Amino acid sequence: MTTVMTQEPSTERPARPGIAARLLVTGFWGALSIVSMWLAVLFVGIFGGNLTSVSAGGDVTNIPSSIFLAFFAVIGTASIAKRVFGRRDAD
């Protein structure tokens, strides 16, 4: 009579995963892209210029250019958040 013994896979994990394992997480890159979008809005708001419109009557309207950039940052934030942080259905 023979006895077959199989070795079970090791369940031990390193105490702390390496930097490579943490950089491969999609949530990290999603958060990084959202933060960088809003930092761009911040710096354009601080250092950027204004959009100036002069009407025929001589009225001058100044609109900060960061308002337009913030509009597109909202769209980008929503799409990245839905894609990266959205709920995934169990397969």
VMD Tcl script that draws the C-alpha trace (Angstrom):
set ca {
  {0.00 0.00 0.00}
  {1.30 3.44 -0.94}
  {0.60 6.73 0.68}
  {0.52 9.91 -1.38}
  {1.36 13.07 0.47}
  {0.82 16.45 -1.10}
  {2.38 19.62 0.07}
  {-0.07 22.39 0.82}
  {0.69 25.87 -0.51}
  {2.27 28.20 1.95}
  {-0.13 30.60 3.61}
  {2.57 32.81 5.02}
  {2.86 36.28 3.61}
  {5.55 38.84 4.14}
  {4.79 41.19 6.99}
  {4.79 44.17 4.66}
  {4.42 44.01 0.87}
  {7.10 45.64 -1.21}
  {6.81 48.93 -3.05}
  {6.19 47.17 -6.36}
  {3.06 45.48 -5.01}
  {1.70 48.79 -3.73}
  {2.36 50.62 -7.00}
  {0.39 48.09 -9.02}
  {-2.87 48.92 -7.25}
  {-5.25 50.72 -9.62}
  {-6.72 52.79 -6.80}
  {-3.34 54.41 -6.25}
  {-3.09 55.57 -9.86}
  {-6.71 56.73 -9.89}
  {-6.21 58.81 -6.77}
  {-2.94 60.19 -8.12}
  {-4.56 61.30 -11.36}
  {-7.48 62.97 -9.56}
  {-5.14 64.81 -7.20}
  {-2.96 65.99 -10.08}
  {-6.01 67.31 -11.97}
  {-7.09 69.39 -9.02}
  {-3.56 70.61 -8.36}
  {-3.54 71.86 -11.96}
  {-6.78 73.73 -11.27}
  {-5.22 75.22 -8.13}
  {-2.07 76.42 -9.88}
  {-3.99 77.82 -12.85}
  {-6.22 79.63 -10.37}
  {-3.23 81.13 -8.61}
  {-0.87 81.84 -11.50}
  {-3.15 81.75 -14.54}
  {-4.71 84.67 -16.27}
  {-8.24 85.77 -16.88}
  {-10.40 85.52 -19.96}
  {-11.28 89.11 -20.81}
  {-14.23 90.08 -22.95}
  {-14.91 93.64 -24.08}
  {-18.39 94.39 -25.38}
  {-19.29 97.02 -27.98}
  {-20.44 99.38 -25.22}
  {-17.05 99.26 -23.54}
  {-18.04 96.91 -20.73}
  {-15.17 94.66 -19.66}
  {-15.84 91.18 -18.25}
  {-13.07 89.18 -16.58}
  {-13.59 85.47 -15.98}
  {-10.90 83.42 -14.23}
  {-9.60 80.74 -16.58}
  {-9.55 78.22 -13.75}
  {-13.36 78.05 -13.90}
  {-13.20 76.44 -17.33}
  {-10.42 74.09 -16.26}
  {-12.39 73.12 -13.15}
  {-15.36 72.17 -15.34}
  {-13.24 69.65 -17.23}
  {-11.61 68.47 -13.99}
  {-15.06 67.64 -12.62}
  {-15.81 65.56 -15.71}
  {-12.42 63.84 -15.46}
  {-12.80 63.19 -11.74}
  {-16.23 61.63 -12.22}
  {-15.09 59.36 -15.02}
  {-11.92 58.23 -13.24}
  {-13.76 57.66 -9.97}
  {-16.42 55.59 -11.71}
  {-13.84 53.52 -13.56}
  {-11.34 52.98 -10.74}
  {-13.41 53.11 -7.57}
  {-16.72 51.85 -8.94}
  {-18.34 48.78 -7.52}
  {-17.29 45.58 -9.27}
  {-19.78 42.74 -9.56}
  {-18.65 39.34 -8.40}
  {-17.89 37.01 -11.28}
}
mol new
graphics top color blue
foreach p $ca { graphics top sphere $p radius 0.5 }
foreach p [lrange $ca 0 end-1] q [lrange $ca 1 end] { graphics top cylinder $p $q radius 0.2 }
display resetview
